[in-house]
């Protein structure tokens, strides 16, 4: 049962990173001069989302 929950969590993380990448690339296309700030913010947001997915993995392993 925990594996199903982790799978759903990973899907959520993937969708979150995809939406963030879409927003960042769209913004960079509209205003290329702010690329540096947007890229830094995107990398930080992706790291936080990925960290939450890894925490879900650890919780799944502990719960077994």
N, C-alpha and C positions, 0 to 999 in steps of 0.2 A: 504494500500500500504506500509506503514511503517513497518508493521509486516513481510511482505515478505523480506524487506531489512534487518531487524534484524535477521530473520531466516538464510539468506545467510551469515550474519556476524558471527553467532554462528557456522555455518558449517565451515567457514574459520578458526575460532579460534580452533575448535576441530581438524581439519586437521593439523593446526600448532603445537598444543601440541602433537599430535600423531607423527608427523615427528620429533619433538625435542626429544621425549621419545625414539623413534627408534634409532636416532643418538647417544643419550647418552648411551643406553644399549649396542649398538654395540661397541662403543668406550670403555666402561667399560669391555666388554668381551675381547677385544683385548689387553688392557693395564689396568689391575686391580689396579695397583699402583696409578693411577690418579683418582680413584673413587671419592674421597672427593671433588676435584675441579670440576669435571664434574657434580656431583650431585648438588652442590651449583649453578653452572651456569644454570643447567636445571631448578631448582626451581625458580630462578630469571626470566628466560625467560618465564616460564609458568605463573608466576604472571603477567608479562607485557602483555602477550597475553590475559589472562583472564581479566585484567583491560580494555583493549581495547574493549572486548566483553561487559563488563558492561557499558562502556561509550556509546556504540552503543545502549544499552537498555535504558539508560537515555535519549539519544537524541530522540529515538523513542517515549518515553512517553511525552517528551516536545513538539514534533511536532504535537501531536494529537490535 
